[in-house]
Amino acid sequence: MKNVIVYGPGCKRCDATLAMVEDTARKLGIEVNVTKQTDYAEIAMAGVSSTPGISIDGKLVHAGGMPDAARLEAWLRE
């Protein structure tokens, strides 16, 4: 199981990113535990300078804007 954190203050893009991660993982048949981090201090400590951000298994893979669908699939497959 992969642990995914979506970083963001709760904006529409952040919520859409969370749904995108869940939908993509389901489509690929990959089990994920997705959590949402909205605390600004935690977001900054994770190295996210622009939201939404995504970390997978402790590695920050994306920050700023909606992720590319193909890249998201690749990150989840790693």
N, C-alpha and C positions, 0 to 999 in steps of 0.2 A: 504494500500500500504506500502510495506517495502522499507526503504531507505538503499541502499547498497553502500559502498565505497570500491573500489579496489585500494589498495596502491601499487605503484611501479613506477620505472623510465621510463616505456614504453618499457620494454624488451619483448621478445616473450612470456615468461611465464606469464607475467602480462597481456598481451593482450589475451592470451589463457584463463586465469582465468576469465577475464571480460566476454568473450564469453561463458564460461562454466556457469557462474552465470546466464546470460541472457537465455541461452538455458534450463537450469534446471528449472528456474522459469516459463518459457513458458510451458514446459512439465508438470509441476505441476499445472498450471493454477493460479499461484500467481503473482499478479501485483507488479512489482518492479521499483524503480527509481534508476538506477545504474549510479554512477559517478566514475570518475577516478581521483585519487590524485597523481600527479607526483612531487610535491614540496617536496624536501628532508626534509626541516624543519617541514612541516606538517606531513610527514610520521613519523618522529622521535617523534613529539608531540603526535601522536596517539598511540605510544608504539610499533610500528612495527620495530623490530630489523633486520628482514630478509624478503625480498619481494619475491613474492607478499603477500600482507596482505588483509584481508577482514574484514570489520565491517558491521554489520547488525543492523539497528536502534540504532546506537551509541555504540554498544558493539563489541569490537574486538574479532572475533571468530577464526581467522586463521592468521598465519604468517609463511612464509618460504616454498617455493615450491608449487607445484600444490595441491589443496585441494582434499581430497578423495570425490568421487562422492556421496557416501551414506551419509557422514557427511554433505556435502553441502545441500543435500535434507533435512536433519534433521534440520539444522540451518534455512533454509528458512521456514520450517513448524512451527517453534516455534512462 
